Amino acid sequence: MVIIASIFVFCVAAIFRLLDNSAGVLISNGISVNPFYLSRKEVKEQIARVKDKELAKKLRRILVFQTLHKIFLILSIVMFLAGIAYEFYDPLLIHLF
């Protein structure tokens, strides 16, 4: 069951990745960007350059989404590996099939 829970956590991580629309926010405000997924460093540089408070707030929210994406992705990987290790100890999924 831990393996199934890790898949659910991975889906949550994917949702946070989809919520991170950093390039779209910058392009909609007339700032040209080359990659569609901006790194934390690039987003922080844009926050320092931008004078608009509302845009800076949106960029800070993007940083939160990026952080949550990484946390849930790491959590899903750890849970998946723990689930595999637990299946060797007490096999439950094999009995489902």
C-alpha positions in Angstrom: 0.0 0.0 0.0 3.0 2.3 0.5 3.8 2.0 -3.2 0.2 3.1 -4.1 0.6 6.0 -1.6 3.8 7.0 -3.3 2.0 7.2 -6.6 -0.6 9.5 -5.1 2.2 11.8 -3.6 3.8 11.8 -7.1 0.5 13.0 -8.5 0.5 15.8 -6.0 4.0 16.8 -7.0 3.0 16.9 -10.6 0.1 19.2 -9.7 2.5 21.6 -8.1 4.7 21.4 -11.2 1.8 22.4 -13.3 0.9 25.3 -11.0 4.4 26.6 -11.5 3.8 28.8 -14.5 6.8 31.1 -14.1 7.5 31.6 -17.8 3.8 32.4 -18.5 3.7 35.0 -15.7 6.8 36.7 -17.0 5.7 36.6 -20.7 2.3 37.9 -19.9 4.0 40.9 -18.3 6.3 41.6 -21.3 9.4 39.9 -20.0 11.0 37.6 -22.5 12.3 34.3 -21.2 14.0 31.5 -23.1 13.3 28.3 -21.1 9.8 27.5 -20.0 10.9 26.2 -16.6 12.9 28.9 -14.8 15.3 28.0 -12.0 14.9 29.5 -8.5 17.9 31.7 -9.2 16.3 33.2 -12.3 13.0 33.8 -10.6 14.8 35.5 -7.7 16.7 37.7 -10.1 13.4 38.7 -11.8 11.9 39.5 -8.3 14.8 41.8 -7.7 14.4 43.6 -11.0 10.6 43.9 -11.0 9.1 47.1 -9.7 5.5 45.8 -9.8 4.4 44.5 -6.4 1.7 42.3 -7.8 4.2 40.6 -10.2 6.7 40.1 -7.4 4.0 38.5 -5.3 3.1 36.1 -8.1 6.8 35.2 -8.6 7.2 34.5 -4.8 4.2 32.2 -5.1 6.0 30.4 -8.0 9.0 29.9 -5.7 6.7 28.2 -3.2 5.2 26.0 -5.9 8.7 25.0 -7.0 9.7 24.2 -3.5 6.6 22.1 -2.8 7.1 20.3 -6.1 10.6 19.3 -5.1 9.5 18.3 -1.6 6.7 16.1 -2.8 8.8 14.6 -5.6 11.5 13.6 -3.1 8.9 12.3 -0.7 7.3 10.1 -3.4 10.7 8.6 -4.3 11.5 7.8 -0.7 8.0 6.3 -0.2 8.4 4.2 -3.3 11.7 2.9 -2.2 10.4 2.2 1.3 7.4 0.5 -0.2 9.6 -1.8 -2.3 11.7 -2.6 0.7 8.6 -3.4 2.8 7.3 -5.7 0.0 10.4 -7.8 0.4 9.8 -8.0 4.1 6.0 -8.6 4.0 4.7 -9.2 0.5 1.1 -8.0 0.2 0.8 -6.9 -3.4 1.7 -10.4 -4.7 -1.4 -11.7 -2.9 -3.7 -9.2 -4.7 -3.0 -10.8 -8.1 
